[in-house]
């Protein structure tokens, strides 16, 4: 795990966003592989780009990964929700944005509820630093989504309540 953490931290110094994005997908793939989540790398399907997918417990998750200078906004939430809705009925999503999300992103409502959970750079660092176990974090976020309808539940909450 420490090698993945070193690579993740090193990406903060990367100057080319396209190279950083590809390397970030590789870091995520290694992290998911470490937890036996059967990651599938990015692919294109019917002119739709998917950053990847993973299998966790009984569910399949599409993965959307963004490493932008700014926070991810509602438009991206809507696009990702639509991608998920076009897949199997039990498909969920994990939206990862290293630099976080806008308030508008979290206020986005989708027909039938929010079909994804979110992670930001702080969540990833907590996992890579060994403060939070990735499967535990995903279970907590999924439960929080199902209980509250909110896709946002920071890893810091788990650390604070421990």
ZIBEL-V714740 format. One record per residue. N is the residue number from 1. RES is the residue in one letter. PHI is phi in radians with two decimals (999 if undefined). Layout:
# ZIBEL-V714740
n/res/phi
N/RES/PHI
N/RES/PHI
This chain:
# ZIBEL-V714740
n/res/phi
1/X/999
2/X/-1.12
3/X/-1.15
4/X/-1.16
5/X/-1.07
6/X/-1.05
7/X/-1.14
8/X/-1.09
9/X/-1.09
10/X/-1.09
11/X/-1.12
12/X/-1.13
13/X/-1.63
14/X/-1.14
15/X/-1.76
16/X/-1.61
17/X/-1.11
18/X/-1.23
19/X/-1.11
20/X/-1.05
21/X/-1.07
22/X/-1.12
23/X/-1.17
24/X/-1.10
25/X/-1.05
26/X/-1.14
27/X/-1.08
28/X/-1.10
29/X/-1.03
30/X/-1.13
31/X/-1.11
32/X/-1.15
33/X/-1.11
34/X/-1.00
35/X/-1.79
36/X/0.94
37/X/-1.70
38/X/0.82
39/X/-1.17
40/X/-2.04
41/X/-1.20
42/X/-0.97
43/X/-2.69
44/X/-2.02
45/X/-2.45
46/X/0.87
47/X/1.05
48/X/-2.13
49/X/-1.55
50/X/-2.01
51/X/-1.22
52/X/2.76
53/X/-2.61
54/X/-2.44
55/X/-2.02
56/X/-2.34
57/X/0.96
58/X/-1.79
59/X/-2.08
60/X/-1.80
61/X/-2.20
62/X/-1.33
63/X/-2.03
64/X/-2.04
65/X/-2.18
66/X/-2.23
67/X/-2.21
68/X/-1.81
69/X/-1.16
70/X/-1.83
71/X/-1.23
72/X/-1.41
73/X/-1.86
74/X/-0.99
75/X/-0.98
76/X/-1.19
77/X/-1.08
78/X/-1.14
79/X/-1.10
80/X/-1.15
81/X/-1.04
82/X/-1.14
83/X/-1.03
84/X/-1.13
85/X/-1.14
86/X/-1.46
87/X/-1.77
88/X/-1.05
89/X/-1.01
90/X/-1.69
91/X/-1.30
92/X/-2.06
93/X/-2.43
94/X/-2.15
95/X/-1.76
96/X/-1.94
97/X/-2.29
98/X/-0.96
99/X/-1.67
100/X/1.57
101/X/-2.27
102/X/-1.42
103/X/-1.07
104/X/-1.06
105/X/-1.03
106/X/-1.24
107/X/-1.49
108/X/-1.08
109/X/-2.02
110/X/-2.19
111/X/-0.97
112/X/1.46
113/X/1.77
114/X/-1.42
115/X/-1.61
116/X/-2.52
117/X/-1.88
118/X/-2.15
119/X/-2.36
120/X/-2.08
121/X/-1.06
122/X/-1.12
123/X/-1.04
124/X/-1.07
125/X/-1.10
126/X/-1.03
127/X/-1.19
128/X/-1.17
129/X/-1.51
130/X/1.39
131/X/-1.41
132/X/-2.41
133/X/-1.41
134/X/-0.98
135/X/-1.02
136/X/-1.10
137/X/-1.10
138/X/-1.13
139/X/-1.08
140/X/-1.11
141/X/-1.15
142/X/-1.13
143/X/-1.12
144/X/-1.06
145/X/-1.06
146/X/-1.17
147/X/-1.37
148/X/-2.02
149/X/1.46
150/X/-1.67
151/X/-1.46
152/X/-1.94
153/X/-2.63
154/X/-1.15
155/X/-1.03
156/X/-0.99
157/X/-1.09
158/X/-1.18
159/X/-1.17
160/X/-1.16
161/X/-1.53
162/X/-1.39
